[in-house]
Amino acid sequence: MKFDFFHRCFHPISFARWASLGLLFLVACVTLSETGERVFLMTSPSQEAQMGAQAFQSFKKSQKISTNEVDQQRVKAVADRLIAHVAIPDAQWETVVFEDETPNAFALPGGKIGVHTGMLKLVENDAQLAAVMGHEIAHVTMRHSGQRFSAQFPIMLGYAGLGLAMQHEDWKTQQLAMTAFGVGSQVFGVLPFSRQHEYQADEIGLKYMAKAGYDPQQAIQFWRLMEKSSKGGKPPEFLSTHPSDSHRITRLEQALPSAMQYYQGIR
């Protein structure tokens, strides 16, 4: 059977649908105050904050909260210094240390911050902790979770368009095309998009920690620790949501002079 993709996807009726979708993309473009860049967002800040609060409540119920008050106060003190330089309207800030040996931390829309005890054991000082938390807070100010959620929409449209175009093909051909589209959208779309967010959060987080009075050079030292602790334990970069530690270090070194201006300016 002849495969005529253009005819099936750009039929006059379909064209009207694509035009409507194009208008939706224009309406859903938002300017971020942190950088001034235009991004596609189908969620509002209040919706993102609500989802973040719900996820955090669920996490507190399912994960063990540390009873170490010294650790809890340490994390809160670092967070307070950082968020003094962060603009998230109506944020309900909350910090919690969780009993988990994984060296990890996270921040959710609405101002919810979690730090694992494993991360507190890895960092050598509060400046390195600030680098981690500044990075996570930057994900929130840049609305990265909303961007990732919204990015699924064009992928779903792609699946729908491909399904429409191949509806008259045999089942095996359809499955091969769908699989190829799925792998391609991940490797060449979703994963690079996520890695770019990580680089962006690194750079903005570097600025936050510097403005808060933490030496931004410690961010580089932290990622050297991470590189050493996770040697050989990560997938290839092109199959990961995160850049390699070595690439992160290189990008941080490039961003360091700008961050040092903030740090030196308050000393």
C-alpha positions as CSV (number, residue, x, y, z in Angstrom):
1,M,0.0,0.0,0.0
2,K,1.3,3.4,-0.9
3,F,2.5,5.5,2.0
4,D,1.5,9.1,1.5
5,F,2.4,10.9,4.8
6,F,1.9,14.4,3.5
7,H,-1.6,13.7,2.2
8,R,-2.7,12.0,5.4
9,C,-1.3,14.5,7.8
10,F,-1.9,17.7,5.9
11,H,-5.4,17.1,4.5
12,P,-7.4,20.3,4.8
13,I,-9.3,19.1,7.9
14,S,-6.0,18.0,9.5
15,F,-4.4,21.3,8.5
16,A,-7.0,23.2,10.5
17,R,-6.2,21.0,13.5
18,W,-2.5,21.7,13.1
19,A,-3.2,25.4,12.8
20,S,-5.1,25.3,16.1
21,L,-2.3,23.5,17.7
22,G,0.1,26.1,16.4
23,L,-2.0,28.8,18.0
24,L,-1.9,26.9,21.3
25,F,1.9,26.8,21.2
26,L,2.0,30.5,20.8
27,V,-0.4,31.2,23.6
28,A,1.4,28.8,25.9
29,C,4.8,30.5,25.5
30,V,5.9,32.1,28.7
31,T,8.8,34.5,29.5
32,L,10.8,33.5,32.5
33,S,11.8,36.3,34.8
34,E,15.1,34.7,35.8
35,T,16.6,34.7,32.3
36,G,14.1,36.4,30.0
37,E,13.9,33.3,27.8
38,R,10.6,32.2,26.2
39,V,9.5,28.7,27.0
40,F,6.5,26.5,26.2
41,L,4.5,25.9,29.4
42,M,1.0,24.4,29.6
43,T,0.9,24.7,33.4
44,S,0.6,27.7,35.7
45,P,2.8,28.4,38.6
46,S,-0.1,27.7,41.0
47,Q,-0.8,24.4,39.4
48,E,2.9,23.4,39.6
49,A,3.0,24.5,43.3
50,Q,0.0,22.5,44.1
51,M,1.5,19.4,42.4
52,G,4.8,20.0,44.3
53,A,3.0,20.3,47.6
54,Q,1.1,17.1,47.1
55,A,4.2,15.2,46.0
56,F,6.1,16.5,49.0
57,Q,3.3,15.5,51.4
58,S,3.3,12.0,49.9
59,F,7.1,11.8,50.2
60,K,7.0,12.7,53.9
61,K,4.5,10.0,54.5
62,S,6.4,7.3,52.6
63,Q,10.0,8.2,53.6
64,K,11.7,8.3,57.0
65,I,12.3,11.8,58.2
66,S,15.6,12.3,60.0
67,T,15.3,13.0,63.8
68,N,18.8,14.7,63.8
69,E,17.9,18.3,64.7
70,V,21.4,19.5,63.9
71,D,21.1,18.3,60.3
72,Q,17.6,19.7,60.0
73,Q,18.7,23.1,61.2
74,R,21.8,23.1,59.0
75,V,19.8,22.5,55.9
76,K,17.3,25.1,56.8
77,A,20.0,27.7,57.5
78,V,21.6,27.1,54.1
79,A,18.2,27.2,52.4
80,D,17.3,30.5,54.2
81,R,20.5,32.2,52.8
82,L,19.8,30.9,49.3
83,I,16.1,31.7,49.1
84,A,16.8,35.3,50.2
85,H,18.0,35.7,46.6
86,V,15.3,33.8,44.8
87,A,12.1,35.2,43.5
88,I,9.2,32.7,43.6
89,P,5.9,34.5,44.4
90,D,3.8,32.9,47.1
91,A,6.3,30.1,47.8
92,Q,5.7,28.2,51.0
93,W,9.2,27.2,51.8
94,E,9.9,24.0,53.7
95,T,13.0,22.0,54.2
96,V,13.2,18.3,55.3
97,V,16.1,16.0,55.8
98,F,15.2,12.4,54.9
99,E,17.0,9.2,56.2
100,D,18.4,7.9,52.9
101,E,22.0,7.0,52.2
102,T,21.6,8.0,48.5
103,P,23.6,11.2,48.0
104,N,20.7,13.2,46.6
105,A,18.6,16.3,47.1
106,F,15.6,17.8,45.4
107,A,13.3,20.9,45.3
108,L,9.7,20.9,44.2
109,P,7.6,23.8,42.9
110,G,6.1,25.8,45.6
111,G,9.3,25.9,47.7
112,K,9.6,22.3,49.0
113,I,13.2,21.1,49.5
114,G,14.4,17.6,50.5
115,V,17.9,16.6,51.3
116,H,19.1,13.0,52.0
117,T,21.4,12.1,54.9
118,G,23.6,10.5,52.3
119,M,24.2,13.9,50.7
120,L,25.1,15.5,54.0
121,K,27.7,12.8,54.5
122,L,29.2,13.4,51.0
123,V,29.6,17.2,51.1
124,E,32.6,18.6,52.9
125,N,31.2,22.0,53.9
126,D,28.1,24.2,53.8
127,A,29.3,25.8,50.5
128,Q,29.1,22.5,48.8
129,L,25.7,21.9,50.3
130,A,24.6,25.3,49.0
131,A,25.8,24.3,45.5
132,V,23.5,21.3,45.6
133,M,20.5,23.1,47.0
134,G,21.1,26.1,44.8
135,H,21.0,23.8,41.8
136,E,17.8,22.2,42.9
137,I,16.1,25.6,43.7
138,A,17.1,26.8,40.2
139,H,15.1,23.9,38.7
140,V,12.1,25.5,40.5
141,T,12.7,29.1,39.5
142,M,13.2,28.0,35.9
143,R,10.0,25.9,36.1
144,H,11.8,22.9,34.7
145,S,9.2,20.4,35.9
146,G,6.5,22.3,34.1
147,Q,8.6,22.5,31.0
148,R,9.2,18.7,31.1
149,F,5.5,18.1,31.6
150,S,4.6,20.4,28.7
151,A,7.2,18.8,26.4
152,Q,5.3,15.6,26.5
153,F,2.4,17.2,24.6
154,P,4.2,17.6,21.3
155,I,5.5,14.0,21.6
156,M,1.9,12.8,22.1
157,L,0.9,14.8,19.1
158,G,3.7,13.1,17.2
159,Y,2.4,9.7,18.2
160,A,-1.1,10.7,17.1
161,G,0.1,12.1,13.8
162,L,2.2,9.0,13.1
163,G,-0.7,6.7,14.0
164,L,-3.0,8.6,11.6
165,A,-0.5,8.5,8.8
166,M,0.1,4.8,9.2
167,Q,-3.4,3.6,9.9
168,H,-3.5,1.7,6.6
169,E,-0.2,0.0,7.1
170,D,0.2,-3.5,8.4
171,W,0.5,-4.0,12.2
172,K,4.2,-4.9,12.1
173,T,5.1,-1.8,10.1
174,Q,3.1,0.3,12.5
175,Q,4.8,-1.2,15.5
176,L,8.3,-0.6,14.0
177,A,7.4,3.0,13.2
178,M,6.1,3.7,16.7
179,T,9.1,2.1,18.3
180,A,11.5,4.1,16.2
181,F,9.6,7.3,17.0
182,G,9.6,6.5,20.7
183,V,13.3,5.8,20.8
184,G,14.1,8.8,18.6
185,S,12.0,11.2,20.7
186,Q,13.8,10.1,23.8
187,V,17.4,10.0,22.6
188,F,17.2,13.1,20.4
189,G,14.5,15.1,22.2
190,V,13.6,14.3,25.9
191,L,17.1,13.4,27.1
192,P,19.0,16.3,25.6
193,F,16.2,18.6,26.8
194,S,16.7,17.3,30.4
195,R,20.5,17.6,30.2
196,Q,20.2,21.2,29.1
197,H,18.0,21.8,32.2
198,E,20.8,20.4,34.3
199,Y,23.4,22.7,32.9
200,Q,21.1,25.6,33.3
201,A,20.3,24.8,36.9
202,D,24.1,24.4,37.6
203,E,24.8,27.8,36.3
204,I,21.9,29.6,38.0
205,G,22.5,27.7,41.2
206,L,26.1,28.9,41.1
207,K,24.8,32.5,41.0
208,Y,22.5,31.8,43.9
209,M,25.2,30.4,46.1
210,A,27.6,33.2,45.3
211,K,24.9,35.9,46.1
212,A,24.3,34.1,49.4
213,G,28.0,34.4,50.3
214,Y,29.1,30.8,49.5
215,D,32.3,30.4,47.5
216,P,31.1,29.2,44.1
217,Q,34.4,27.4,43.6
218,Q,33.1,24.8,46.0
219,A,30.5,23.7,43.4
220,I,33.3,22.4,41.2
221,Q,34.9,20.6,44.1
222,F,31.5,19.0,44.9
223,W,31.2,17.6,41.4
224,R,34.7,16.3,41.6
225,L,33.6,14.4,44.7
226,M,30.5,13.1,42.8
227,E,32.6,12.0,39.9
228,K,34.9,10.1,42.2
229,S,32.1,8.5,44.2
230,S,30.2,7.3,41.2
231,K,33.0,6.1,39.0
232,G,31.7,3.6,36.4
233,G,28.2,3.6,37.9
234,K,26.4,5.8,35.4
235,P,24.9,5.1,32.0
236,P,26.4,6.8,28.9
237,E,25.6,10.5,28.8
238,F,23.4,10.2,25.6
239,L,21.1,7.8,27.4
240,S,20.9,9.8,30.6
241,T,18.8,12.6,31.9
242,H,21.9,14.1,33.4
243,P,25.2,15.3,31.8
244,S,28.4,13.5,32.8
245,D,30.2,14.8,35.8
246,S,33.2,15.8,33.8
247,H,31.1,17.9,31.4
248,R,29.3,19.6,34.3
249,I,32.7,20.5,35.8
250,T,33.8,22.0,32.5
251,R,30.6,24.1,32.2
252,L,30.9,25.2,35.8
253,E,34.4,26.3,35.3
254,Q,33.3,28.4,32.3
255,A,30.5,30.0,34.5
256,L,32.8,30.5,37.5
257,P,34.2,34.0,36.6
258,S,30.7,35.5,36.4
259,A,29.6,33.9,39.7
260,M,32.8,35.1,41.4
261,Q,31.8,38.7,40.6
262,Y,28.7,38.2,42.8
263,Y,30.7,36.5,45.5
264,Q,33.5,39.1,45.6
265,G,31.0,41.9,45.5
266,I,29.5,41.0,48.8
267,R,32.7,40.2,50.7
